[in-house]
Amino acid sequence: MRSLQSKFLALTVGCVLLSALALGYVGFLYTHKLVNEDSAQFMNLFCEDKAEEINATLTSIEQSVNMIQDYTIEQYSELGKNGMDKDNTDVLVKKVQEVALHTVKNTEGSRGVYMRVNPELAGPQTGFFWYKDENGEVTEDSLVDFSKYAQDDKEHVNWYYEALEKEEAFWMEPYDNKNKNDWIISYVVPIYRNEDFIGVLGMDIDMALLKEKVDSVQIYESGYAFLAGADYVIYYHRDYPEGLDEENTHGKIRKVLNLLYKKGTQDNLVGYNLDGIKKKMTARQLENGMFFVVTAPTKEINASSNRIIRLFLVSTLSIMFISVLITIHVTRKMTRPLKELTEAAQKVAGGDLEVNIDCESKDEVGVLADSVQQMVNHLRHYIDYVNEQAYTDALTGVANKAAYKEYVDKLDKRAADEKIKYAVVVMDINNLKKINDNFGHEFGDMLIRDASRLIQKGFKDHIVYRIGGDEFVIIIEQAEKAICDELLRNFDDGIVVFNKNNTKYEQKIQIARGIAFYEPDCIDSFASVFREADHAMYENKVMQKSMQTAPPAAGQS
């Protein structure tokens, strides 16, 4: 017969054991959920960041071609006042060719730029094609004779007829350019002025550039990235460097792509099994329609979660073992911290990371509380760090393109709803490529940082965005022209002072700038205002470069 004391002790110990098990189970569930959500967020942010790097290159190509298109339409309008003839067309092609040549030389990843004029305005062989080889040398090449190929011949002439059919800018899928024996993608724009079809303009990108960016991606220990397209096409994969078309995509890969198309661009990770290895992936669609996919083994993704789970299991077992030996008095003292710890775990699982676990207990419960508090602190610090990195440019410390895109999306909606007005200032550093080529990218980075400081100083009450290698944007809400003029004057004065005291560069630093305004009730979008500011910046750049006798060079400092 058991004594009352033994029964009471058994009951007390049993209750403590059940409480410890409950705490461990709750901690396991909520911690597992929280860490998995964090892993998914990390992979999605990582994928989005890498996709933005590729999109920056694609957007640069688009901006370059669109700039040439705007210039072509402008010149066509001027030359077409007295009617178009062969002489006028030759003049138009010559002017556009000069701008296109300068653009292709200074656009990263470009392999060529071309223009074919509508045969109804000129002869069948009117236009130009400039080709940039692997060494960066640009040479003029002969035009393709359209009469030798069918209109659907993708490798030779389909770019022209597809542009004519679509009547809008588009990215072609990767193809082997039989004219140059290159694997490329092209951004093609049909040029119209009102109802007049002027011709087709385009720029080629070497697929090797995208392959290099994809190959540089590594997440966790063995995770990697690949490029896919619709209709079960693999454009580039480390196991299939030449890609796979729909006919050659085998069953296993087809199943993976099927999952990708269904839910691969959502926030949740997509799980799949390939060759007996469980994996998870996420994807973002690029500017050119491709899917940029990041994948990693599930075991590596869950490694941190498993470590925390083991920590909870060990802690729970420790509490259970000690509970058998302690007295009722100690059991009662443990009730309060266990309850606080459970509440804290529930708050953490609910997304509240501002938890302060105040536990004065010196036993294992206190150790567990400290561990959970440290875990919460680390999670809070890590999430803050990830958020900061996601919206801050690493080189200059200003807002990056992700922050810029998010702000612009909101601004377009606010401008329509709240009838606000704003100004867009576009800035671009002159001669950066020459400095990189002549003195190295470290010196070029120094120039970018100095330029960024000057821009921030001139617009210290406004957010500065770095949206490209040497391109910055400032958006001034409720902008008055007089105030903007004063800001630009202060900015110009800052450059003058810098150049006066300059000991880094032999030549004066130059930053081209352009500004455009959006007024309430204006039907234009932010993109239209940006293009106007970008065009004004380009004109300012041309003027500055015409006044410059030599590129800036390193000084003695």
Buried (B, 14 or more C-beta within 10 A) or exposed (E): EEEEEEEEBEEBBEEBBEBBBEBBEBBBBBBBEBBBBBBBBBBBBBBBBBBBEBBBBBBBBBBBBBBBBBBBBBBBEEBBEEEBEEEBBBEBBEBBBEBBBBBBBEBBBBBBBBBBBBEEBBEEBBBBBBBBEEEEEBEEEEBBEBEEBEEEBBEBBBBBBBBBEEEEBBBBBBBEBEBBEBBBBBBBBBBBEEEBBBBBBBBBBBBBBBBEBBBEBEBBEEBBBBBBBEEBBBBBBEEBEEBBEEEEBEEEBEBBBEEBBEEBBEEEBBEBEBEEEEBBBBBBBBBBEBBBBBBBBBBBBBBBBEEBBEBBEEBBBBBBEBBEEBEBEBBEBBEEBBEBBBEBBBBBBEEEBEBEBEBEBEBBBBBBBEBBBEBBEEBBEEBEEBEEBBBBBEEBBBBBBBBBBEBBEEBBEEBEEEEBBBBBBBBBBBBBBBBBEBBEEEBBBBBBEBBBBBBBBBBEEBBBBBBBBBBBBBBBEEBEEEEBEEBBEEBEEBBEEBBEEBEBBEBBBBBBBBBBBBEEEBEBBBEBBBBBBBBBBBEBBEEBEEEBEEBBBBEEE
